[in-house]
Amino acid sequence: MGRRYKNQRRNGTALMNLKWIWFIATRYIFRKQKKSHTAVLSILGIATGVFALIVIIAVMNGFQMGFIESILEISSFHIRIGSLPAEKMEEARSALLTVQGIESAVPFNEFQGLARGRRSGQQGVLVRGLPHNTPELDAAMAQLLDFEDGFFDLNFRQDALLGAELARWLGVRTGDEVTLFSIPAIFSALESEDDSEDTPGSQVFTVTGIFRTGFYEYDTSWVIIGIDDVAAFSETGPVMGIKLNNRFHDRPMLDLARKSLEDREGFHEAVYSSWRDYNRSFFGALRTEKLFMFILVGLIFIVVGMNIYQTQRRSVLEHREEIGLLRAIGGGQKAVRLIFVCDGAILGFTGAAAGLILGLVTASNISVFFTAIEAVVNFFIPAVNVVAGLFRAGDVGDFAIFSPAVFYLKEIPSRIISGEVLLIFMFGFFSALLAAWFASRKVSGIQPAEVLRYDA
């Protein structure tokens, strides 16, 4: 009973300490706000930093995730297995699909080539051979191929699908014919000094679909044909492209895929690779870009933190008499320091919460946000043109942040990642909290006896 009574008394005393500490801290905040706008400016600074980081990182994630999805879901897959016998691809696919964690497996083949349409001249292309039932084998790829004309139709020999920008450059539509040339076959013919009149490694295909991926490189250079048509161009064997339920589990899945095939005849020379291997430089550049953007925009928090630090130091000096009185009537040094730390916590939480709400609303409606900015700027452009006309300067055209003439975009992408949003919020909150904690160390140098004797 005695120990329980002591614990209850200790808990009650701690609760009372927190109540009076919080009471005084809030009075300091409101009194400070009436005397000056420092507290408001600190809150606005933190809110601006959190808001800017959330919006910028959301837009950056939108661009980067769009690129990553286009590369992994359309082009490179999560895992590749090469050097497989062509006649055993179906056996390999059936074995791989039994492994838990593998979502799909699609055989493909590709080579560099040239394409010629109705317009004169050739365009360098990447020709990829896929099965005619690829949309059934890989639903993710089928969703990202947005067909502007036709559809995924490789049911007959000599059918071809073209990227939208490539079709526009070649001047072809669905139903037109394109001629494909295999660069490896042309070089082989030149080395063998073949004098035949037939163009080596060339085939005429009928366009059955024109697609758009949103990734400019694919839309300007990709041609998809049936995997059986590749044999006329290239002697290289097909590669098995594998999609995983979670692409970040690629390392353990490589081992599981290897184990599923290593005991079967004909798969001993298979070569296994992950998306980290053949996209390392590109994904590394994206990660570095995001890191530096975090650092640059995060400098806002350092500036605001220094402002809060100076404000709290000045507040400690302004309240020396009150601090001395609190210490004299039993307020401990830690309790008095906690008053100013609570001030910083209030500023940090209020600013970070305001920036969080505004940032999430803006990032979720990013197209509306940028449209509003463009409308405001374009509203003043006629006045600018009038002033420019007085000085015989050229007219200023309409303003667009992401102009379609410059950027290959239909709409501005945005992706909100909850973990990054939480990190940004905590960064804004703790920048104010740490600044207040360092500033509150000045309390330890204030002695109650000296302050009260000086006042007397």
C-alpha positions in Angstrom: 0.0 0.0 0.0 2.8 2.4 0.9 4.6 1.8 -2.5 1.3 2.3 -4.4 0.6 5.5 -2.5 4.1 6.8 -3.3 3.7 6.0 -7.0 0.3 7.6 -7.2 1.6 10.7 -5.4 4.6 10.8 -7.8 2.4 10.5 -10.9 0.0 13.1 -9.6 2.9 15.5 -8.9 4.3 14.9 -12.4 0.9 15.6 -13.9 0.6 18.8 -12.0 4.0 19.9 -13.2 3.0 19.3 -16.8 -0.2 21.3 -16.3 1.5 24.4 -15.0 4.4 24.1 -17.4 2.0 23.9 -20.4 -0.1 26.7 -18.9 2.9 29.1 -18.7 4.2 28.0 -22.1 0.9 28.8 -23.9 0.7 32.2 -22.1 4.2 33.0 -23.4 3.2 32.1 -26.9 0.1 34.2 -26.9 1.8 37.2 -25.2 4.7 36.9 -27.6 2.2 36.9 -30.6 0.6 40.1 -29.3 3.9 41.9 -28.9 5.4 40.8 -32.2 4.8 38.6 -35.2 7.8 36.4 -34.6 5.8 33.4 -33.5 3.5 33.7 -36.6 6.5 34.1 -38.9 8.1 30.9 -37.4 4.9 29.0 -37.9 4.6 30.2 -41.5 8.3 29.3 -42.1 7.8 25.8 -41.0 4.5 25.4 -42.8 6.1 26.7 -46.0 9.0 24.2 -45.7 6.7 21.3 -45.1 4.3 22.4 -47.9 7.0 22.9 -50.4 8.7 19.6 -49.7 5.5 17.6 -49.8 4.5 19.1 -53.2 7.9 18.9 -54.7 8.6 15.4 -53.6 5.1 14.3 -54.7 5.6 15.7 -58.2 9.1 14.2 -58.3 7.7 10.8 -57.3 5.1 11.1 -60.0 7.8 11.6 -62.7 10.2 9.1 -61.3 7.6 6.4 -60.6 6.2 6.9 -64.1 9.7 6.3 -65.5 10.3 3.3 -63.3 7.0 1.7 -64.0 7.5 2.2 -67.8 10.9 0.6 -67.6 10.1 -2.3 -65.3 6.6 -3.1 -66.4 7.1 -2.6 -70.1 10.7 -3.0 -71.0 13.1 -4.7 -68.6 10.9 -6.8 -66.2 12.0 -7.5 -62.6 14.1 -10.6 -63.4 15.5 -11.8 -66.6 16.7 -15.4 -67.5 18.7 -15.7 -70.6 20.5 -18.5 -72.5 17.4 -20.7 -72.4 16.7 -23.3 -75.1 13.9 -21.9 -77.4 12.1 -25.2 -77.5 11.9 -25.3 -73.7 10.5 -21.8 -73.0 7.1 -23.1 -72.2 8.5 -25.7 -69.8 10.6 -23.0 -68.1 7.6 -20.7 -67.9 5.4 -23.4 -66.3 8.1 -24.2 -63.7 8.7 -20.6 -62.8 5.0 -19.9 -62.3 4.9 -22.5 -59.5 7.3 -20.3 -57.4 5.4 -18.3 -54.9 6.0 -14.6 -55.4 6.3 -14.7 -59.2 3.4 -12.9 -60.8 4.0 -13.5 -64.5 6.6 -14.9 -67.0 6.8 -13.8 -70.6 9.3 -14.9 -73.2 10.6 -12.2 -75.5 13.3 -11.5 -78.0 14.7 -8.2 -79.3 17.2 -6.7 -81.7 18.2 -3.3 -83.1 16.8 -2.4 -86.5 15.6 0.2 -88.9 12.0 1.0 -89.9 10.8 2.6 -93.1 7.2 3.9 -93.6 5.5 5.9 -96.3 7.9 8.7 -95.8 11.4 8.5 -97.2 14.3 7.6 -94.9 14.7 5.2 -92.1 14.3 5.5 -88.3 16.4 3.5 -85.8 14.1 1.2 -83.7 14.2 -1.4 -81.1 12.2 -4.4 -82.3 10.8 -6.7 -79.6 9.2 -10.0 -80.3 6.4 -11.0 -77.9 3.8 -13.8 -77.8 0.4 -13.0 -79.4 -1.3 -13.6 -76.0 1.0 -11.3 -74.0 -2.0 -9.3 -72.5 -3.1 -12.6 -70.9 0.4 -13.5 -69.7 1.2 -10.0 -68.4 -1.7 -7.9 -67.4 0.5 -5.0 -66.0 2.1 -4.5 -69.4 -1.2 -4.5 -71.2 -2.5 -1.8 -68.9 0.4 0.5 -69.5 0.2 0.2 -73.3 -2.4 2.8 -74.2 -3.5 2.2 -77.7 -4.5 5.3 -79.7 -5.4 3.3 -82.7 -6.0 -0.4 -83.1 -5.2 -2.8 -80.3 -2.7 -5.5 -79.2 -3.1 -7.7 -82.3 -0.3 -10.1 -83.2 -2.5 -13.0 -84.1 -1.1 -13.3 -87.7 2.4 -13.4 -89.1 3.9 -10.0 -90.2 1.7 -8.0 -87.8 3.4 -5.1 -85.9 2.6 -2.6 -83.2 4.3 0.8 -83.3 4.9 3.6 -80.7 2.8 6.7 -81.4 5.6 9.1 -82.0 7.4 6.6 -84.3 4.2 6.1 -86.3 3.8 9.8 -86.6 7.4 10.2 -87.8 7.0 7.4 -90.3 3.6 8.7 -91.5 1.7 5.4 -91.0 -1.6 4.4 -89.4 -3.2 1.1 -88.7 -3.5 -1.0 -91.9 -0.4 0.6 -93.4 2.8 -1.3 -94.1 6.3 -0.7 -92.6 9.5 -2.3 -93.7 11.8 -3.5 -90.9 15.5 -4.1 -91.3 17.7 -6.0 -88.9 21.0 -4.2 -88.3 22.8 -7.4 -87.2 21.7 -9.1 -90.4 22.9 -6.2 -92.6 26.3 -6.2 -90.9 26.5 -10.0 -91.4 25.7 -9.7 -95.1 28.3 -7.0 -95.5 31.0 -9.1 -93.8 30.1 -12.1 -96.0 30.2 -9.9 -99.1 26.8 -11.2 -100.2 26.0 -9.8 -103.8 22.4 -10.9 -103.9 19.8 -8.3 -104.9 17.5 -9.0 -101.9 18.0 -6.7 -99.0 19.3 -8.9 -96.1 17.2 -9.1 -92.9 14.2 -7.1 -94.2 10.5 -7.9 -93.8 7.3 -6.0 -94.6 4.8 -5.8 -91.7 1.2 -4.5 -91.4 0.6 -2.1 -88.6 -2.3 -3.4 -86.4 -1.9 -1.1 -83.4 -0.4 2.2 -82.4 0.4 2.6 -78.6 1.6 5.2 -76.2 3.4 4.5 -73.0 4.1 8.0 -71.7 7.9 7.3 -71.9 9.2 9.2 -74.9 12.1 6.8 -75.7 9.6 3.9 -76.1 7.0 5.9 -78.0 9.7 7.1 -80.6 11.6 3.8 -81.1 9.6 0.7 -80.2 8.2 -1.8 -82.7 6.5 -5.0 -81.3 6.1 -8.0 -83.5 5.3 -11.6 -82.9 8.0 -13.7 -81.3 7.9 -16.2 -84.1 8.7 -13.4 -86.7 12.0 -12.6 -85.0 13.6 -15.8 -86.4 13.8 -14.1 -89.8 15.9 -11.3 -88.3 18.0 -12.7 -85.5 19.4 -16.0 -84.4 19.7 -15.1 -80.7 17.5 -17.1 -78.3 14.6 -15.7 -76.4 14.8 -14.3 -72.9 12.3 -15.0 -70.1 11.0 -11.8 -68.5 9.6 -12.3 -65.0 7.4 -10.0 -62.9 7.3 -10.3 -59.1 4.6 -9.4 -56.6 7.2 -7.2 -54.9 10.1 -6.1 -57.1 12.2 -5.3 -54.0 12.3 -9.1 -53.2 14.4 -9.7 -56.4 17.4 -11.1 -54.6 15.7 -14.0 -52.8 13.5 -14.6 -55.9 16.6 -15.0 -58.1 17.6 -17.9 -55.9 14.2 -19.4 -56.0 13.9 -19.1 -59.7 17.4 -20.7 -60.1 16.4 -23.6 -57.9 13.2 -24.2 -59.8 15.1 -24.7 -63.1 18.6 -26.0 -62.1 17.5 -29.7 -61.7 15.8 -29.7 -65.1 17.6 -30.8 -68.2 18.7 -28.1 -70.6 18.7 -25.2 -68.1 22.2 -25.5 -66.7 23.6 -22.6 -68.7 20.8 -20.1 -67.9 21.9 -16.6 -66.9 19.9 -14.8 -64.2 19.9 -11.1 -63.6 17.8 -8.6 -61.7 16.4 -5.1 -62.5 19.0 -3.7 -60.1 21.7 -5.0 -62.4 20.7 -3.6 -65.8 19.1 -0.3 -64.5 21.6 0.5 -61.8 23.0 3.8 -63.2 19.5 5.2 -64.0 17.9 4.3 -60.7 21.0 5.5 -58.9 20.7 8.9 -60.6 17.0 9.2 -59.6 17.8 8.4 -56.0 20.6 11.0 -55.9 18.3 13.6 -57.5 15.7 13.1 -54.8 18.3 13.2 -52.0 19.7 16.5 -53.2 16.2 17.9 -53.6 15.5 16.9 -49.9 18.6 18.7 -48.8 18.1 21.9 -50.8 14.5 22.4 -49.8 15.3 21.2 -46.3 17.5 24.3 -45.9 14.3 26.1 -45.2 14.0 24.3 -41.9 17.5 25.3 -40.9 16.7 28.9 -41.5 13.5 28.7 -39.6 15.2 26.7 -36.8 17.8 29.4 -36.4 15.0 32.0 -36.2 13.2 30.0 -33.5 16.5 29.6 -31.6 17.2 33.3 -31.5 13.6 34.0 -30.6 13.7 31.6 -27.7 17.0 32.9 -26.4 15.6 36.4 -26.4 12.5 35.1 -24.6 14.7 33.6 -21.9 16.4 36.9 -21.3 13.1 38.8 -21.3 11.7 36.5 -18.7 14.7 36.4 -16.3 12.7 37.7 -13.4 9.8 35.3 -13.9 12.3 32.4 -14.3 14.0 33.4 -11.0 10.7 33.6 -9.3 9.6 30.1 -10.6 13.0 28.7 -9.5 12.6 30.3 -6.1 9.1 28.8 -5.4 10.2 25.3 -6.3 10.3 25.1 -10.0 13.2 22.9 -11.0 15.7 23.8 -13.7 14.4 21.0 -16.0 10.8 22.1 -15.5 11.6 25.7 -16.3 13.6 24.7 -19.4 10.6 22.5 -20.4 8.4 25.7 -20.6 10.5 27.0 -23.5 10.8 23.6 -25.1 7.0 23.4 -25.1 6.9 26.8 -26.9 9.1 25.3 -29.6 6.9 22.2 -29.8 3.8 24.4 -30.2 5.4 26.3 -33.0 6.8 23.2 -34.7 3.6 21.2 -34.5 1.3 24.0 -35.6 3.5 24.9 -38.6 4.2 21.3 -39.6 0.4 20.4 -39.3 -0.6 23.4 -41.4 2.0 22.6 -44.0 1.0 18.9 -44.0 -2.7 19.7 -44.6 -2.0 22.2 -47.4 0.7 20.0 -49.0 -1.5 16.9 -49.1 -4.5 18.9 -50.5 -2.2 20.5 -53.2 -0.4 17.3 -54.1 -3.6 15.5 -54.5 -4.9 18.2 -56.9 -1.6 19.2 -58.4 -3.1 19.8 -61.9 -5.6 22.3 -60.5 -2.9 24.0 -58.5 -0.6 24.5 -61.5 -3.6 25.6 -63.7 -4.5 28.2 -61.1 -0.9 29.5 -61.1 -0.8 29.6 -64.9 -4.2 31.5 -64.9 -2.9 34.1 -62.5 0.3 34.7 -64.5 -1.6 34.8 -67.8 -4.0 37.3 -66.4 -1.2 39.8 -66.1 0.5 39.0 -69.4 -1.6 41.4 -71.5 -0.6 44.3 -69.2 3.1 43.2 -69.6 2.6 43.2 -73.4 1.2 46.7 -73.3 4.2 47.9 -71.3 6.6 46.0 -73.6 4.9 47.6 -76.6 5.8 51.1 -75.3 9.5 50.0 -75.4 9.0 48.3 -78.7 9.8 44.9 -77.2 8.3 41.6 -78.3 5.1 40.3 -76.9 5.2 37.7 -74.1 3.4 34.5 -75.0 1.1 32.5 -72.8 2.8 31.0 -69.7 2.8 27.3 -69.0 4.8 25.6 -66.2 4.9 22.3 -68.0 4.3 23.2 -71.6 3.4 20.3 -73.9 5.7 21.9 -76.5 8.7 21.2 -74.1 7.6 18.4 -71.8 6.3 15.1 -73.0 3.2 15.1 -70.7 -0.5 14.8 -70.9 -0.9 15.7 -67.3 1.3 16.5 -64.3 1.9 13.3 -62.3 1.9 13.2 -58.5 2.5 10.4 -56.1 2.2 10.7 -52.4 4.2 8.2 -50.3 3.1 8.1 -46.7 6.5 7.3 -45.3 8.1 10.3 -46.9 5.2 12.6 -45.8 5.6 11.4 -42.2 9.4 12.1 -42.5 8.9 15.6 -43.8 6.3 16.3 -41.0 8.7 15.1 -38.3 11.6 17.0 -39.8 9.6 20.3 -39.6 8.4 19.5 -36.1 11.8 18.5 -34.6 13.6 21.4 -36.3 11.6 23.7 -34.0 11.8 21.4 -31.0 15.6 21.1 -31.2 16.0 24.8 -31.7 13.9 25.6 -28.6 15.8 22.9 -26.6 19.2 24.4 -27.4 18.0 27.9 -26.7 16.5 26.8 -23.3 20.0 25.9 -22.0 20.4 29.6 -21.1 18.0 28.9 -18.2 20.7 27.0 -16.4 22.8 30.1 -16.1 20.1 32.1 -14.3 20.4 31.9 -10.5 17.3 32.8 -8.5 19.2 34.6 -5.7 21.0 36.9 -8.1 17.9 37.8 -10.0 15.7 38.5 -6.9 18.6 40.5 -5.2 19.0 42.6 -8.3 15.2 43.3 -8.4 15.2 44.2 -4.8 
